[in-house]
Amino acid sequence: MFVLTHRPQADPPTDITFVGDLPSAITQSKRAAGDKYVNILGANVAKQCTEARLLDEVLVLVAPVLLGDGVRMFDHPGGANVRLKPIAGETAHWYSVIY
């Protein structure tokens, strides 16, 4: 597991690697995953990956929770539109990211 943070723990668990910048986190994650998926958790990190054009796909999980505040993953005033193409039919929430 790779954790993108500016405040790494002084004594991290042996199975967690703290990384201070997005490009390094992605590079290390892809290397560790080999030919498997790299999962990005957290709307802010996913948004950074989208802005850096590093996402291939996105799986949107809808939870029955109403949030009063939070990170809007695709909100980027003045930024480029993010187009998504359904992977598994029109009602699925798994999309290819098209740049």
C-alpha positions as CSV (number, residue, x, y, z in Angstrom):
1,M,0.0,0.0,0.0
2,F,1.3,3.4,-0.9
3,V,-0.1,6.5,0.9
4,L,0.2,9.9,-0.7
5,T,0.8,12.4,2.2
6,H,2.8,15.4,3.2
7,R,2.9,14.1,6.8
8,P,4.3,10.5,6.9
9,Q,4.3,8.6,10.1
10,A,7.7,8.4,11.8
11,D,7.4,4.7,12.3
12,P,5.1,3.3,9.5
13,P,3.9,-0.3,9.4
14,T,6.1,-2.5,7.3
15,D,3.3,-3.0,4.6
16,I,2.7,0.8,4.0
17,T,5.0,3.1,2.1
18,F,4.4,6.9,2.5
19,V,5.1,8.9,-0.7
20,G,5.3,12.7,-0.8
21,D,4.3,13.4,-4.4
22,L,1.8,12.1,-6.9
23,P,4.1,11.1,-9.8
24,S,6.3,9.0,-7.4
25,A,3.3,7.5,-5.8
26,I,1.9,6.4,-9.2
27,T,5.2,5.1,-10.4
28,Q,5.8,3.1,-7.3
29,S,2.3,1.8,-7.2
30,K,2.4,0.7,-10.9
31,R,5.7,-1.0,-10.4
32,A,4.4,-2.9,-7.4
33,A,1.2,-3.9,-9.1
34,G,2.9,-5.3,-12.2
35,D,0.1,-6.3,-14.6
36,K,-2.7,-5.8,-12.0
37,Y,-4.8,-2.8,-11.2
38,V,-3.7,0.2,-9.2
39,N,-6.6,1.4,-7.1
40,I,-6.8,5.0,-6.2
41,L,-8.8,5.8,-3.0
42,G,-10.0,9.3,-2.1
43,A,-11.7,11.9,-4.2
44,N,-8.8,14.4,-3.8
45,V,-6.1,12.0,-5.0
46,A,-8.4,10.8,-7.9
47,K,-9.0,14.4,-8.9
48,Q,-5.2,15.0,-8.9
49,C,-4.8,11.9,-11.1
50,T,-7.5,13.1,-13.5
51,E,-5.9,16.5,-13.8
52,A,-2.5,14.9,-14.4
53,R,-4.1,12.6,-17.0
54,L,-3.0,9.5,-15.1
55,L,-6.4,7.6,-14.8
56,D,-7.4,5.0,-17.3
57,E,-10.7,4.0,-15.7
58,V,-12.9,5.1,-12.8
59,L,-15.3,3.0,-10.8
60,V,-17.9,5.3,-9.2
61,L,-19.5,3.8,-6.0
62,V,-22.7,5.4,-5.0
63,A,-23.3,5.4,-1.3
64,P,-26.6,6.3,0.3
65,V,-25.0,9.2,2.3
66,L,-25.6,12.9,1.9
67,L,-22.5,15.0,2.5
68,G,-22.7,18.6,3.3
69,D,-19.2,19.2,2.1
70,G,-16.3,17.4,0.5
71,V,-14.1,17.1,-2.5
72,R,-16.0,17.1,-5.8
73,M,-13.9,14.8,-8.0
74,F,-14.7,16.3,-11.3
75,D,-15.1,19.9,-10.2
76,H,-12.5,22.1,-11.9
77,P,-13.8,25.6,-12.7
78,G,-12.2,26.7,-16.0
79,G,-10.6,23.3,-16.4
80,A,-11.0,20.7,-19.2
81,N,-14.1,18.5,-19.3
82,V,-13.6,14.9,-18.3
83,R,-15.5,12.6,-20.6
84,L,-16.4,9.1,-19.4
85,K,-17.4,6.1,-21.5
86,P,-19.3,3.3,-19.8
87,I,-17.4,0.0,-19.8
88,A,-20.2,-2.4,-18.8
89,G,-23.4,-1.0,-20.2
90,E,-25.3,2.2,-19.7
91,T,-26.3,1.6,-16.1
92,A,-22.9,0.6,-14.8
93,H,-20.7,3.0,-12.9
94,W,-17.4,1.9,-14.3
95,Y,-16.0,4.2,-17.0
96,S,-13.0,4.7,-19.3
97,V,-11.5,8.1,-18.9
98,I,-11.2,9.9,-22.3
99,Y,-8.7,12.8,-22.5
